[in-house]
Amino acid sequence: MNTSPITTWDGAAAYFTFADKPIVMYLILAAAIVITFGTIIMAAIHEVEAFKKLEDKK
């Protein structure tokens, strides 16, 4: 079943795989947000522990 009026992808600037499935786009966005904030939180925890170790050495 080919309902697309496009017959060739030659010259296409972008090809959006999930353009017709917004839930997939929202899931990818949510995963990116979780990964970004998770990285920031884990880095902050690491920094606190590192500074505690430096303070203990003094």
C-alpha positions in Angstrom: 0.0 0.0 0.0 1.8 3.1 -1.2 -0.2 6.2 -0.4 2.7 8.7 -0.7 2.6 11.1 -3.6 6.4 11.2 -3.5 7.9 8.8 -6.1 11.6 9.5 -5.5 13.7 10.8 -2.6 16.3 12.4 -4.9 17.1 16.0 -3.7 15.3 15.5 -0.4 16.9 17.7 2.3 15.6 15.6 5.2 13.8 12.4 5.8 11.8 12.1 9.0 11.2 8.5 9.9 8.8 9.1 12.8 7.0 12.2 11.3 3.6 10.3 11.3 4.1 8.9 14.8 4.3 11.8 17.3 4.3 9.5 20.3 7.7 8.2 19.2 9.0 11.7 18.9 7.8 12.5 22.4 9.4 9.3 23.7 12.7 10.3 22.1 12.4 13.8 23.6 11.6 12.4 27.0 14.6 10.1 26.8 16.9 13.0 25.8 15.6 15.1 28.8 16.1 12.2 31.2 19.6 11.5 30.0 20.6 15.2 30.1 19.3 15.8 33.6 20.6 12.5 34.8 24.1 13.4 33.5 23.9 16.8 35.3 22.8 15.2 38.6 25.4 12.5 38.4 28.1 15.1 37.7 26.9 17.2 40.7 27.0 14.1 43.0 30.5 13.3 41.8 31.7 16.8 42.4 30.4 16.8 45.9 32.1 13.5 46.7 35.4 14.7 45.1 35.4 17.9 47.2 34.6 15.9 50.4 37.7 13.7 49.7 39.8 16.8 49.2 38.6 18.3 52.4 39.3 15.0 54.3 43.0 15.1 53.1 43.7 18.5 54.6 
